Amino acid sequence: MVVRLDKNGKELSQIILGGKGLDEVEKMIPTVDGGALLGIYSRSGKTAASNLSSATSKQTENFGEGDYWVIKLNKDGKLEWEKNFGGKGDDHLRTLALTSTGYLIGGESRSERSGNKTVGIEEGTDLWLISLNERGEEIWQKSYNFKNRDVLMGMSVLHSSDDKSSKGILLGGYTQAEGRIETDDETFWMLYLDQKGNEQWRKHVKGESRKREERLSDIKLNRDGSIILAGTSAEELGKENWKIVKLGDRQLDQLIEKQDIKIYPNPVSDYAYVEIGFEFKDAEIVMYDMGGRQLQSVKTKNKVTKINTQALIQGAYLISVKTDAGKTANAKLIKK
């Protein structure tokens, strides 16, 4: 069940989706058009229309025991499209992310090549990633293995500074021992891929006070290249403490483009802050409307400068920065 609320918590709409089996939402993210993308672990097959007026039955058939079920809702909370991905075994969706071309769907799989799964498995469960366009059509799918049962828990997509392209994908998770015990089982791991899903590097992260049972809960990538890994650590299950590791990874830092100009908040109501990302002594910040008419000009020596947008009408504006060294940068400001 998905319920839309206004900012005061008042219900605007609700929708019920699913079949007769288990349909469990693992992740939901907002989409650029104001809608939402739901990632669901589904054990339901295609279901006949329900008598409930608010219910939407599952229209796609499962391929195996459990599948990835992906649902796109529009800004009004209504179903836009649904897609089902899986093989004959159990495929458990865990996480979603936005990319410049659409969406990235990730989880773990026990399925060989079957159904609409075109990659196999090596051992236990493997990580299974699917790249989709904005209509939910497949762009590529890939599989990765750490041995034993690999559990994907978090995913971050690195974007270019103008957010028009995706540069790479950072995955985080842990591996549970199944049968023989590998050296790095129950240890946080990271896997870095290029934008087409090709592996670039992998790394296990032990941090301080390494325990026998360590399970990642989520991974977050910051704009400065630092990485936060959060999970639990215990000598035995049932006696967990939180474990949080922060990494400053030069390799990632080099992959993230420094933003020449950043505006926040954006969209803005009253005052906005313009942050200049390169070195300078003197700079001029100029605001133009979308017809090219100059509206404001502010001279600054500061990295961050406050500008007043109260007099602007709703719409888009261009912020241009020029420095004494002749360097320029532009960004769009949205007045709400």
RAFEN-V852092 format. One record per residue. N is the residue number from 1. PHI is phi in radians with two decimals (none if undefined). OMEGA is omega as a letter, one per 30 degrees, with the letter a starting at -180 (NA if undefined). Layout:
N;PHI;OMEGA / N;PHI;OMEGA
//
This chain:
1;none;l / 2;-2.07;a / 3;-2.05;l / 4;-1.71;l / 5;-2.11;l / 6;-1.45;a / 7;-1.17;l / 8;-1.71;l / 9;1.51;l / 10;-1.37;a / 11;-1.22;l / 12;-1.74;l / 13;-2.85;l / 14;-2.57;l / 15;-2.45;l / 16;-1.95;a / 17;-2.25;l / 18;2.54;l / 19;-2.08;a / 20;-1.60;l / 21;-1.74;l / 22;-1.34;l / 23;-2.28;a / 24;-2.04;l / 25;-1.22;l / 26;-1.70;a / 27;-2.77;l / 28;-2.41;l / 29;-2.27;l / 30;-1.27;l / 31;-1.90;a / 32;-1.14;a / 33;-1.57;l / 34;1.58;l / 35;-1.59;a / 36;-2.56;l / 37;-2.02;l / 38;-1.91;l / 39;-1.87;a / 40;-2.19;l / 41;-1.50;a / 42;-2.08;l / 43;-1.99;a / 44;-1.75;l / 45;-1.62;l / 46;-1.04;a / 47;-2.18;l / 48;-1.11;a / 49;-0.97;a / 50;-1.52;l / 51;-1.34;a / 52;-1.26;a / 53;-1.14;a / 54;-1.60;a / 55;-1.68;l / 56;-2.08;a / 57;-1.33;l / 58;-1.24;a / 59;-1.82;l / 60;-1.99;a / 61;-1.51;l / 62;-1.27;l / 63;-1.63;a / 64;-2.68;a / 65;-1.09;l / 66;-2.46;a / 67;-2.24;l / 68;-1.38;l / 69;-2.09;a / 70;-2.03;a / 71;-2.16;l / 72;-1.90;l / 73;-1.84;l / 74;-1.44;a / 75;-1.15;l / 76;-1.63;l / 77;1.42;a / 78;-1.70;a / 79;-1.13;l / 80;-1.74;l / 81;-2.77;l / 82;-2.41;a / 83;-2.42;l / 84;-2.12;a / 85;-2.28;l / 86;3.05;l / 87;-2.05;a / 88;-1.34;a / 89;-1.58;a / 90;-1.73;l / 91;-2.16;a / 92;-1.96;l / 93;-1.20;a / 94;-2.16;a / 95;-2.68;a / 96;-2.36;l / 97;-2.69;l / 98;-1.50;l / 99;-2.19;l / 100;-1.20;a / 101;-1.80;a / 102;2.72;a / 103;-2.43;l / 104;-2.10;a / 105;-2.00;a / 106;-2.38;l / 107;-3.10;l / 108;-2.16;a / 109;-2.35;l / 110;-1.93;a / 111;-1.64;l / 112;-1.29;l / 113;-1.07;a / 114;-3.03;a / 115;0.99;l / 116;-1.91;l / 117;-1.61;a / 118;-1.81;l / 119;-2.07;a / 120;-1.59;l / 121;-2.18;l / 122;-1.73;a / 123;-2.84;l / 124;1.05;l / 125;-1.97;l / 126;-1.91;l / 127;-1.24;l / 128;-2.28;a / 129;-1.98;l / 130;-2.24;l / 131;-1.74;a / 132;-2.11;l / 133;-1.45;a / 134;-1.20;l / 135;-1.65;l / 136;1.49;l / 137;-1.54;a / 138;-1.19;l / 139;-1.75;l / 140;-2.75;l / 141;-2.45;a / 142;-2.45;l / 143;-2.23;a / 144;-2.44;a / 145;-2.41;l / 146;-1.98;a / 147;1.47;a / 148;1.02;a / 149;-1.64;a / 150;-1.59;a / 151;-2.03;l / 152;-1.52;a / 153;-2.07;a / 154;-2.63;a / 155;-2.65;l / 156;-2.23;l / 157;-1.84;l / 158;-1.50;l / 159;-1.86;l / 160;-1.18;a / 161;-1.10;l / 162;-1.62;l / 163;1.08;a / 164;-1.61;l / 165;-2.50;l / 166;-1.71;a / 167;-1.63;a / 168;-3.03;a / 169;-2.35;l / 170;-1.91;l / 171;-1.93;l / 172;-2.40;l / 173;-3.04;l / 174;-2.63;a / 175;-2.14;l / 176;-1.64;l / 177;-1.22;l / 178;-2.30;a / 179;1.48;a / 180;-1.23;a / 181;-1.74;l / 182;-1.54;a / 183;-0.98;a / 184;-1.78;l / 185;-1.10;a / 186;1.00;l / 187;-2.31;l / 188;-0.99;l / 189;-2.29;l / 190;-2.20;l / 191;-2.32;a / 192;-1.93;a / 193;-2.13;l / 194;-1.39;a / 195;-1.17;l / 196;-1.76;l / 197;1.54;l / 198;-1.43;a / 199;-1.14;l / 200;-1.83;l / 201;-2.86;l / 202;-2.41;a / 203;-2.71;l / 204;-1.63;a / 205;-2.11;a / 206;-1.59;a / 207;1.13;a / 208;-1.43;l / 209;0.75;l / 210;-1.05;l / 211;-1.91;a / 212;-1.31;a / 213;-2.04;l / 214;-2.23;a / 215;-2.29;l / 216;-1.22;l / 217;-1.78;l / 218;-2.85;l / 219;-2.33;l / 220;-2.28;l / 221;-1.87;l / 222;-1.66;a / 223;-1.08;a / 224;-1.46;l / 225;1.65;l / 226;-1.35;a / 227;-2.24;l / 228;-1.90;l / 229;-2.01;a / 230;-2.19;l / 231;-2.95;a / 232;-2.10;a / 233;-2.45;a / 234;-2.77;l / 235;-1.28;l / 236;-2.59;a / 237;-1.07;a / 238;1.77;a / 239;-2.21;a / 240;-1.40;l / 241;-2.09;l / 242;-1.22;l / 243;-2.28;a / 244;-2.19;a / 245;-2.13;l / 246;-1.99;l / 247;-2.02;l / 248;-1.95;a / 249;-1.74;a / 250;-1.07;a / 251;-1.05;l / 252;-1.26;a / 253;-1.02;l / 254;-1.26;a / 255;-1.41;a / 256;-1.56;l / 257;-1.22;l / 258;-1.22;l / 259;-1.32;l / 260;-1.15;a / 261;-2.59;l / 262;-2.30;a / 263;-2.11;l / 264;-2.66;f / 265;-1.20;a / 266;-2.63;g / 267;-1.20;a / 268;-2.15;l / 269;-1.80;a / 270;-2.10;a / 271;-1.99;l / 272;-2.14;l / 273;-1.98;l / 274;-1.82;a / 275;-1.88;a / 276;-1.70;a / 277;-1.62;a / 278;-2.08;a / 279;-1.32;l / 280;-2.85;l / 281;-1.82;l / 282;-2.31;l / 283;-2.50;l / 284;-2.13;l / 285;-1.84;a / 286;-2.08;l / 287;-1.90;l / 288;-2.16;l / 289;-1.42;a / 290;-1.29;l / 291;-1.62;l / 292;1.59;a / 293;-1.46;a / 294;-1.28;a / 295;-1.94;a / 296;-2.53;l / 297;-2.53;a / 298;-2.28;l / 299;-1.61;a / 300;-2.59;l / 301;-2.01;a / 302;-1.72;l / 303;-1.12;a / 304;-2.11;a / 305;-2.24;a / 306;-1.56;l / 307;-2.19;a / 308;-1.66;l / 309;-2.03;a / 310;-1.05;a / 311;-1.42;a / 312;-1.35;l / 313;-1.51;a / 314;-1.03;l / 315;2.60;a / 316;-1.84;l / 317;-2.40;l / 318;-1.89;l / 319;-1.85;a / 320;-2.10;l / 321;-2.00;l / 322;-2.21;a / 323;-1.92;l / 324;-1.10;a / 325;-1.52;l / 326;1.53;l / 327;-1.49;l / 328;-2.24;l / 329;-2.68;a / 330;-2.30;l / 331;-2.66;a / 332;-1.65;l / 333;-2.02;l / 334;-1.95;l / 335;-1.65;a / 336;-1.78;NA
//
